[in-house]
Amino acid sequence: MKRLMLSLMLLIAGVGMAHAEDPDLIFKKATVWKFLSPDDKLGTYAIDDPDVEGVTCYFTVPEKGGWKGWLGLADELPKASLSCQQVAPIKFKRKLAQGEEAFSQRRSLIFKRMQIVRGCDSKRNVLVYLVYTDRIIEGSPENSTASVPITPFGSTEPPVKCAEWISE
């Protein structure tokens, strides 16, 4: 029984862990008013790409209110929107694979995860980001895509080529 309780506590503690860096909350907007409990909201967050310096992605996700939402027990909707921008000169920190995960966050106690993955459109020298939510049992078709054309960003040097850093 002690082992079961310890395992459950470790699982719950791990639910809040996302990636090496948690996203920055930009703002929340209430969408459904709830009497005597927290409202349903849309939360907008920013995350800097951990492997591509100079790119920031903004995503918005629905957050359940009520007492279940407040306790972190609500099953969050599998929806997200995404917008990514070049905010500084782009520098790759390491070689990457096409479709590699840039950020991940749990959206329910056990079964659901939101992921942001990145790829390279080598023909156009554009970074492409995809956000989607998956489930262990059944995936979700809800997704959003953002693109970041790699530009010199105030420099006279030619921009880096994503194809040199992201392989198929």
Buried (B, 14 or more C-beta within 10 A) or exposed (E): EEEEEEEEEEEEEEBEEBBEEEBEEEEBEEEEEBEEEBBBBBBBBBBBBBBBBBBBBBBBBBBBBBEEBEEBEBEBBBBBBBBBEBBEBBEBEEEBEBEEBBBBBBBBBEEBBBBBBBBBBBEEBBBBBBBBBBBEEEEBEBBBEBEBEBEEEEEEEEBBEBEEBBEE
